[in-house]
């Protein structure tokens, strides 16, 4: 029996603003469907998504097994040659054995201990930001609070000089736009330029660290060695770009969406404010952060390539085809979460899909979790009376669904 067909309205601002009612209907009525506009199967239920993420018949890349002409693909687009080369050199879009090698080498430098050691510095950055915002009375939580921290943290972690850091966020924003379906020629050109400029900066930094090591992640990546193997210069550069892109998109969008949810349900905000004053509150904020990442997923849609011919829910798939995984839907699945449309800041366990599963589980998840928990606690301490400036106004999103984030969130502190 063929799969039902349904076209996801990914370009509809109303859907991007609130996808959950439609996703709930699809989850119950058509848990797997074929989207003729995008030419791929989509999965909506937690169990199906989790199973596919662990299934080695699917991967983030397919070109390690097949040539483009074998798949019936056109030649590479020369207008995004550097963007495509970047994707070919980092963890996210590689498969074993290359992925295993890269993850092992990067893991030698990007360790949990290095991440946890950042807690004090993160708190200092947050305190400096909030010192000015609290006195302002009103601010845009996205631009003034959510965005600066992750960029500053990953820039300091890598060792990017302060005078160069203002360019990192625009570069990242340009690059990630090419992960959305239907990008424009201008967006393609901007992403290509961003990859080139970002690579030039990191190449200079990597060469400088080889001459004179410092206490930063670029130096650690330069020195990462396993059995005589090291990262090539291109692999090192593209890994650093990936760490910035992936390392702050979830943090920025997760924090902004999380605060919006909390301010809409003020009992939750008041509970966090009360807890923030206690000395041992961080575990509670870590649990709250997990729930916010589940409740309004900042990266709602990921994809996998089919690596071998198979059937999925009775639908035949060929190598090179894509399957869409609706994380935002799986994270609201009542088969996996009790009362999934209710925000429960004490939910534990919380097996959300936001950071993926299996081989490609997000390497930067510990840093994103730490940033989100500390950002929430610092905000609750500094701005206990925080509220939405215009509670009746619909929030505006940046327009994408693969990476879904608020354009701005106007709040007042008094």
N, C-alpha and C positions, 0 to 999 in steps of 0.2 A: 504494500500500500504506500503510495507516494506521500511524502511529507506535505502538510499544508503550506501554502505560500502566504507570506506577510511581509510588507515593506516597512521597515522601521523608519520612523520620521526623525532621523538623526539631525536633520537641519532645521527642525521646527523648534523655535525658542521655547514654546510652551512645553514640549516634551523634555528639552534639556533642563528647564526649570523644575519640572516635577515629572520624572519618568516612572514613578513607582506604581501609580494606579494602572497604567497600561502594562507594565511588567508583571503585575500581579495577575491580570487577566490572561496574559500569554502563558504565565507559569502554570495556571490551572487548565486552560483550554488547549493550548498548543505549546507544550514544553520544549519541543524541538520543531523548528520551521525553516523553510527555505526563503531567503530574501532575494527575489529576482532582480531587484535594482542593484544590489551589492554582489550578487552571484555567490552566496555562501549560506551554509547552514548555521543557525544560531541555537544555542542551548541556554535555558533559563533556570533550571533547577540545580540546587547546590550539589546533589549527589552526582548528577551527570557531569557538571563542570569539574568537580573534584576528581572524578574518575578519569576524565580526559587529560587533566593536567599531569596525571601520573602515568599516562599511557604513552609508551615510547614509540608508538606508531604515528604520533603527532609531534611536531617540533616548532621551534621559532624560526628555523631555516629549513630549506629544502635543497638549496643549491650545493650542499655538501654531498648530495647523493645523485642529483640529476643535473645535466646541462640545460640551459634555457630552451634550446630547440627541442629537447626531449619532452619538455613540459608544454610545448606549444606557446612559450612566452616570446614576446618581441625582444629585440636587442635592448641592452640597458640604455636608459635615457641619458645622453651625455650632459644634459642640463643639470643633473644632480649626481654627477660622478663622484664628487667628494663626499656627499651625504651617503651614497651607497657604500663607498669604501669605509667610511666611519662605521656604518652598521655591520660591515663584515669583519670588523676587528675587535668588537667588544663582546662581553658576556651575554648580553640580553638576546642577541640574534645569532648566536652560535650554538652548535650542538656537539655532543661528545664525538670524538675524543678532544676536539679543540676546546669545547666549553669546560671540560674537566681540567684540562691543563691551565686555562686562563683563571678559572675560579680558584684553583689551588695556589697559583702564584699571587693573585690579588689578595686572597685570604691571608697570606703571610704578612701583608702590610696593613690591611684594613681589618684589624682584629676587634673582637668585643671589648677587650681591655682598653684599646685606643679610644673606642667610642665612649665607654663609661667614664674615662678620664676627662671627657669634654664637659661633664655636667657643671662643674664650677664655672667654666668659661661661658657656657650657655646662660647660666643664671646672671652673670655679670652683664652680658650683652642685653638680656631682657630688662634688667634693672635700669640700664642707661636709656633704653628706648622708652620705658614706661615713665621715667622721670619727667620727660617732656610731654608725653601724651596726656598724663593725668591732669596736668595744669591747663592743657588746651581746651578741655571741656567737650570737644567734639573732634572726631577723627575718622578716617577711613581705615577700618581694621585690616583690610587687605594690604594696601600700599604702605601704611604706616606701622603695622605691627607684624602681620603674617609673613610678608615678603622679605624684609631685611634679614631676619634671623637665619634661615637656612642658607641663604647665599653667603652671609658673613661666616657662618660656621664651616661650610664646605670650602670656602676660599681660604680660611685660616688653616683648616686641616690639610689642604693641598699645599699651602705655602704661596698662594697668589698674592702679590704685593697689594697694599691698600689702594694705591692709585689706579690699579687695573680692575678693581672689583665692580665698579659701576657698569662695566660692559657685560658682565657675566649673565645677569638676568635677561637682558634683551637677546643675547645670543641664544640662550636656552629656549626662550619663548619662540624664537624664529625656527629653531631646529625641531621642536616637538610639534609644530603645526603640520609637519609633513606626515605625522602618524594619523592624522584625521583623514577620513575619506573625502575626496572632492576638493583637494587643495588647489589653489590657483597658481598660474605661472609666476606671478609676483611673489607669492609665498615660497615657491620652489627656489626662485632666485635668492630670496632673503635667507633661506635655510642654507643654501650652498655657500653664500658669503660668510654666514655665521660659522660654519664648520671650518672654512679656510682661516678666518681671523682667530678663532679659538685655538685651532691647531698650531698656528704660528706662535701665539703666546706660550702655550704649553711646551712646545718644542724648545723654545729659548730657556724656559724654566728647567726643563729636564736636563738640558746640556749644562746649564749652570750648576745643577745639583751634582752632576757627575764630577765636575771640577771641584766643587766645594759643598759637601753634604750639609744639610741642616736638619733640624728636628721637625720634619713635616712628612706628609704622605707621599709626595712626589719623590723625596729622597728614599723613603721606604720601598716604593714601587721600583725605583731604579735599582735598588739593592736586592730586591726579592729574587731568590735563586733556589731552585729545587732540582737536585740531581744534575747540576750543570746547566739547567735551562733557565732562561730569563725572558722577560717580556721584550719584544722588539720595540723600537721607538714608536712605531705606528700603534702597536697594541697599548703601550703605556699612555700615549696621548689620547686615544679614543676611549680608554678606560676612564681617564680623568673627566672627559666630557660627559660620559655616561653617568659618572658619580654625581656630577653637578645636576644634570637634567633629572635623573631619577631621584636624586637625593633631596630635591627641594619641591618638586611638583606635588608629591603626596603631602609633604609637610604644609606647604602654603594652602593648598586647596582643602586639605583635611582640617586644618585649624579654622579657616574661615567658615566652612560649612558647619563644623562642630559648634562654633560660637553662635552662629545663626540658630541652630537647633536649640541650644541652651537658652538663648534669649527669648525664643518663642515659647518655651516651657519654663517659666521663671522659677518654678519650684526646684528644678534641677540646678539652675544657676545658683540659687540661694544655698543649696546643699553643698555645692563646691566652695562657695565663699566661706561657709562655716568651717568646712574641713581644711581649707587652705591655711588657717591660723594655727593648726596643730603641728607639732614638730615632726610627726611620723606620717605625714599625709601623702607622700609620693606614691606608695603602692595604690592608694585609692585613685589618684590621678592617672596612674598607668592603666588601671582597669577602665576608668572612664574614657581614656583615649581609645582603647580597643573598641569600645561600644560606639563611639562617634565615627570611627573608621568603618564600622559595619553599617551603621544607621544611614549614613549619607556618603556613599563610596566615592572617593575623589578620582579614582581611575576605574570607571564603570565597565569598560569594555576592553578585553584583550583578545588576541587571535592566535591560532595555531595553524601551521601548514600540515596537510596530510602527507605522510612520508611513504605510504604504501596503499595499494588499492584495498578498499574495505567498504563495509556498509555501516552507517550510523543511523540508528532508529529506522532501519530498512532502506535508507537512502544511499545509493552507491556514490562513493567518492573516489576520485583519482588523485595520484600524487600531484602536489602543487596547488590543489584547491585549499581554500581557507575555511576554518570553522571559527565562528564568533562566540566568545564566552562572555555572557552578560553577568559579570561579577555583582553588579548592583542588584540584579534580580536574585541571584543565589544567596546574597547576604540578607534578603528579606523572605527566605523560604521557610514556611511554617513547619516543613518536614524536618528542618534542622534547628530552628530557633523557636523557642516558646514566645508567643505573642510578638512576632517579628517587627510589627509596625510601631511598637512601643519602645521609646527610648528608656533603657534600663542601665544606669551608670554602674551598677554592681554586677552586671551579667558576667558570669564566670562558671564554666569555661565559655569561650567565645570563639568558635572555630570559623571566623570570617575568612573570606577569600581575597581580601584586599591586597595582600602581598604575594598571592599566588601559592602554589604547592609544588612539591616534587623538585626536579632538577633545577628549575628556574625560579625557585623561591627567592624573593628579593634579598640581595646581599645587604642593601642599605636599610632594611627594616628596623634593626636595633636603633640606628640613629634617628630615623623618622619617629619612632615610638618615644624615644627620650625627648626629642625636641617638642613633640606635641604635649606630652605630660607636663614638662617644665613650663611651656608657654601658657598652658591653661592655668597652672597653679600661680604663676607670677601675675597673670591678668586678674585672677580672682582676688589676690591679695591687694593689688594696687588699685583696682577699679571695682569695688564690691557693688556699687550701684549702677554698673554698666547696663545700658538698655539700647534698643534700636531707636534711631532717630525718627524713623517713620514706620511704625509697625505694620501699617496697612498697605505699604507699598511692596509690590513683588520685586524680589531681588533680580538683578541683571547678571547673566552669566556670560562668559567670554565667547561662547558660541560653539565650542567643541563638545563631543561626548566621550571620546577616547580619554581625553584629559579634560575633566569637567571642573570648572572653578568659577567662583564669583568674580565679576569684574570689579566690584567694590562692595563694601558693607559699612554704611555710615552708622556710627554709634555715638552716644553721649555718655559722659561719665558722672553727671550729677542729676 
